[in-house]
Amino acid sequence: MLLAAGFGTRLRPLTYRIPKPLIPVNGIPLIFYNLALLKKHGIRDVVINLHYLGQKIKNLLGTGKKFGFHFTYSTEKKILGTGGGIKKAEKFLKNGPFLVLNGDIITDLPLEHLMKLHRRQKPYATLVVIKSRLARHYGILYTNREREIVSILQQPKNGKKYDETFFTGVHLLDRRFFKNQKRGVKACIIRDNYIPRLQKGEQLAAFFQKGYWNDLGTKERWQKTNRLFKQSKIRLSYNNHLEEFRKILSRKKKRSH
């Protein structure tokens, strides 16, 4: 599932007319970076939630067939947040563990290793994290040596010294999630689901990311990232799929003119 419903307020005025997932990065809408990652790992069935300027996303992506996917859309009449948005899409995701990615990130990670860890530990959810001093900026998740999350945003509080990490916006969820999330209610998956489950003793696993990651949630970060990609200073393992998408989008643009 790709989370694409947000307003992108921190990216204004860029997002006054286009939704955040369609903001161009080196000439390709941001959402295609996540799609290229998924395509590299053989994931073809994707649910996309929509709210703000959602029709523009739907118009560009269509059924997904031309890009090698099958897209299903979950449209939110009122925005439901991460937890509420995933719950609304339950009927498309309930058959087993499912991957969720924030729509405003670019990440390059081995999804097969993430899935392997999740299958082995069988947690409530596996969160992709990065160990960094930036954790205090993004919000600290403490992890132990067993690759388990023991505290999120100081809840529950603990006096032991654990690794400080932050959440990347990529997670693999067990279908148990749906039992603990109310339908039709706006909810943050971290504050309203993960923290309460952690306090009740549910296991949350941590997958440590080593590859490229970037959050393009602000205008300044978007500008810097866009410049670095244009200068070919960032290389991703799925660049071939990005170029494939670039050609398809170029052909589509020519036809529309």
VOBA-11076 format. One line per field, with one value per residue (C-alpha): x, y, z; residue in one letter; residue number from 1. Coordinates in Angstrom, 3 decimals. Layout:
VOBA-11076
c1 = [X:...] .
c2 = [Y:...] .
c3 = [Z:...] .
r = [A:...] .
k = [NUM:...] .
//
This chain:
VOBA-11076
c1 = [0.000:1.247:0.039:-0.800:-3.722:-1.913:-2.145:1.609:1.311:5.059:5.671:3.430:3.219:4.322:1.311:-1.379:-2.076:-0.429:-0.542:2.705:3.171:3.219:5.900:8.703:12.096:14.530:11.598:9.654:6.747:7.870:5.459:7.337:10.394:8.377:6.801:10.235:11.355:8.262:8.687:12.301:11.120:8.247:5.401:2.669:-0.575:-0.649:-3.336:-3.116:-5.149:-6.376:-7.839:-6.221:-6.204:-6.555:-8.144:-4.913:-3.022:-5.672:-5.657:-1.897:-1.595:-4.837:-5.220:-1.442:-1.364:0.864:3.413:3.261:1.034:-2.513:-3.609:-6.552:-7.639:-9.018:-10.590:-11.119:-13.940:-12.364:-8.691:-8.138:-4.432:-2.058:-3.884:-7.387:-6.363:-4.890:-7.972:-10.253:-8.316:-8.725:-10.718:-7.771:-5.094:-6.606:-5.202:-1.773:1.181:1.324:3.862:3.117:5.215:4.847:4.286:6.857:10.020:12.659:14.196:16.409:16.278:16.261:12.579:13.279:15.407:12.660:10.124:12.473:12.900:9.138:8.438:11.063:10.015:6.258:5.762:2.728:4.658:8.206:9.306:12.221:14.455:17.752:20.250:21.261:21.734:18.853:16.533:16.047:14.801:12.408:11.300:13.216:12.442:14.590:15.639:17.379:19.959:17.211:16.073:12.898:11.433:11.140:9.989:8.494:8.601:9.479:6.468:6.764:9.520:12.638:15.914:18.091:20.479:19.220:20.009:18.384:16.714:14.001:11.162:11.615:7.943:8.270:6.657:5.389:2.169:0.474:-3.285:-3.745:-3.486:-7.072:-8.487:-6.969:-7.891:-11.376:-13.010:-13.795:-11.749:-8.795:-5.741:-1.956:-0.582:2.356:0.547:-2.836:-1.810:1.863:2.445:-0.675:0.203:3.771:2.460:0.306:3.304:2.929:6.185:7.347:10.426:13.062:14.716:17.831:18.189:21.658:20.831:19.666:16.736:15.316:12.179:11.047:8.467:9.804:10.454:14.133:14.749:12.874:15.017:18.275:17.283:16.037:19.360:21.446:19.475:19.815:23.577:23.634:25.034:22.490:22.257:19.503:19.421:16.166:17.280:16.398:12.739:12.763:14.005:11.319:8.665:10.223:9.767:6.147:5.335:7.038:4.935:1.784:2.633:3.163:-0.214:-1.974:-0.573] .
c2 = [0.000:3.479:6.312:9.162:10.997:13.806:17.560:18.159:21.378:21.629:21.637:24.576:26.409:23.369:21.382:23.989:22.487:19.072:16.398:15.586:12.148:13.836:16.426:15.851:14.561:14.645:14.802:11.846:12.143:11.141:8.189:6.376:5.957:3.758:1.990:1.269:-0.240:-2.456:-3.510:-4.490:-6.891:-8.374:-6.637:-5.865:-5.489:-2.063:-0.240:3.566:5.730:9.084:12.296:15.646:16.090:12.334:12.356:13.738:10.720:8.375:10.083:9.645:6.082:4.588:0.863:0.481:-1.854:0.365:0.454:-3.275:-3.095:-3.615:-0.571:-0.438:2.914:3.587:7.056:8.850:11.414:12.813:12.247:9.393:9.518:6.568:4.198:5.078:5.026:1.535:0.307:1.664:-0.427:-3.603:-5.540:-5.270:-6.224:-8.749:-11.973:-11.795:-9.580:-6.431:-3.715:-0.010:2.894:6.621:8.521:11.266:9.161:7.764:4.591:1.799:-1.279:-5.058:-5.859:-9.601:-9.315:-7.310:-10.005:-12.759:-11.078:-10.629:-14.282:-15.460:-13.302:-13.190:-9.814:-7.558:-5.346:-4.872:-1.257:-0.205:2.053:3.894:4.240:7.891:11.034:12.421:10.211:13.094:15.191:12.613:10.946:8.259:4.547:2.570:-0.903:-3.753:-6.317:-8.746:-6.234:-5.458:-2.009:-1.418:2.217:4.767:8.498:7.606:5.297:3.087:4.870:2.882:3.542:1.189:2.328:1.144:2.111:5.349:4.921:6.629:5.249:5.526:5.282:1.691:-1.137:-4.675:-5.332:-8.490:-8.667:-8.551:-4.788:-4.647:-5.999:-3.103:-0.223:1.337:1.889:5.419:7.097:9.382:7.810:7.974:4.454:5.275:7.057:5.336:1.790:0.897:2.591:1.053:-2.397:-2.067:-1.128:-4.273:-6.463:-6.983:-7.521:-4.869:-5.887:-3.490:-3.856:-1.700:0.044:0.616:1.874:5.254:6.940:10.439:12.179:14.857:16.342:19.917:22.265:22.604:18.836:18.443:21.140:19.611:16.058:17.128:18.874:15.859:13.483:15.820:15.915:12.068:12.130:9.597:6.118:3.676:-0.079:0.282:3.046:0.840:0.811:4.583:5.019:2.608:4.737:7.916:6.608:5.585:8.986:10.746:8.843:9.583:13.290:13.435:11.777:14.262:17.154] .
c3 = [0.000:-0.916:1.312:-1.049:0.580:2.396:1.804:1.530:3.558:4.204:0.448:-0.352:-2.739:-4.800:-3.625:-4.247:-7.671:-7.638:-4.914:-3.146:-4.804:-8.238:-7.443:-9.975:-8.900:-11.820:-14.204:-12.767:-10.293:-6.793:-6.549:-9.310:-7.081:-4.721:-7.689:-9.170:-5.838:-5.765:-9.387:-8.787:-6.073:-8.068:-6.246:-8.751:-6.743:-5.116:-3.127:-3.187:-0.814:-2.124:-0.740:-1.617:-5.430:-5.631:-9.066:-10.545:-9.213:-10.565:-13.970:-14.314:-13.026:-14.324:-13.752:-13.620:-16.608:-18.756:-15.909:-15.196:-12.108:-10.932:-8.936:-6.543:-5.129:-1.665:-1.742:1.572:1.649:4.801:5.439:7.875:8.689:8.374:10.708:9.526:5.876:6.099:7.977:5.228:2.683:4.774:2.162:-0.246:2.303:4.730:3.223:4.792:5.764:3.651:2.962:3.534:2.235:2.839:-0.380:0.323:0.612:-1.713:-0.379:-1.667:0.519:0.045:0.496:0.348:3.518:5.239:4.370:5.557:8.954:9.304:8.463:10.939:13.903:13.162:14.907:14.969:12.535:11.280:11.009:8.808:10.914:10.608:13.446:13.419:15.460:13.381:15.443:17.868:14.961:13.479:16.735:18.623:18.435:20.894:19.726:21.562:20.441:19.414:16.777:18.666:19.238:22.975:23.080:20.674:21.493:25.113:25.467:27.400:29.300:30.116:31.864:29.838:27.117:23.731:20.148:19.003:15.610:13.591:11.504:7.720:6.737:5.479:7.447:7.012:8.927:10.103:9.524:13.337:12.811:11.560:14.844:16.750:14.469:14.384:11.013:9.819:12.553:11.830:13.431:13.438:13.161:15.448:18.297:18.087:17.179:17.566:20.925:22.566:21.160:22.447:25.891:25.831:25.086:21.325:19.453:16.995:15.023:13.682:10.283:10.010:6.666:5.225:1.715:0.464:2.210:1.998:3.213:0.747:3.084:2.900:-0.003:0.939:0.966:-2.320:-3.963:-2.741:-3.689:-7.113:-7.766:-6.680:-8.905:-11.885:-11.280:-11.197:-7.649:-6.407:-7.908:-7.027:-7.601:-9.544:-11.945:-14.923:-13.858:-13.380:-16.933:-18.141:-16.411:-17.828:-21.391:-20.758:-19.240:-22.143:-24.675:-22.696:-22.573:-26.347:-26.985:-24.680:-26.756] .
r = [M:L:L:A:A:G:F:G:T:R:L:R:P:L:T:Y:R:I:P:K:P:L:I:P:V:N:G:I:P:L:I:F:Y:N:L:A:L:L:K:K:H:G:I:R:D:V:V:I:N:L:H:Y:L:G:Q:K:I:K:N:L:L:G:T:G:K:K:F:G:F:H:F:T:Y:S:T:E:K:K:I:L:G:T:G:G:G:I:K:K:A:E:K:F:L:K:N:G:P:F:L:V:L:N:G:D:I:I:T:D:L:P:L:E:H:L:M:K:L:H:R:R:Q:K:P:Y:A:T:L:V:V:I:K:S:R:L:A:R:H:Y:G:I:L:Y:T:N:R:E:R:E:I:V:S:I:L:Q:Q:P:K:N:G:K:K:Y:D:E:T:F:F:T:G:V:H:L:L:D:R:R:F:F:K:N:Q:K:R:G:V:K:A:C:I:I:R:D:N:Y:I:P:R:L:Q:K:G:E:Q:L:A:A:F:F:Q:K:G:Y:W:N:D:L:G:T:K:E:R:W:Q:K:T:N:R:L:F:K:Q:S:K:I:R:L:S:Y:N:N:H:L:E:E:F:R:K:I:L:S:R:K:K:K:R:S:H] .
k = [1:2:3:4:5:6:7:8:9:10:11:12:13:14:15:16:17:18:19:20:21:22:23:24:25:26:27:28:29:30:31:32:33:34:35:36:37:38:39:40:41:42:43:44:45:46:47:48:49:50:51:52:53:54:55:56:57:58:59:60:61:62:63:64:65:66:67:68:69:70:71:72:73:74:75:76:77:78:79:80:81:82:83:84:85:86:87:88:89:90:91:92:93:94:95:96:97:98:99:100:101:102:103:104:105:106:107:108:109:110:111:112:113:114:115:116:117:118:119:120:121:122:123:124:125:126:127:128:129:130:131:132:133:134:135:136:137:138:139:140:141:142:143:144:145:146:147:148:149:150:151:152:153:154:155:156:157:158:159:160:161:162:163:164:165:166:167:168:169:170:171:172:173:174:175:176:177:178:179:180:181:182:183:184:185:186:187:188:189:190:191:192:193:194:195:196:197:198:199:200:201:202:203:204:205:206:207:208:209:210:211:212:213:214:215:216:217:218:219:220:221:222:223:224:225:226:227:228:229:230:231:232:233:234:235:236:237:238:239:240:241:242:243:244:245:246:247:248:249:250:251:252:253:254:255:256:257] .
//
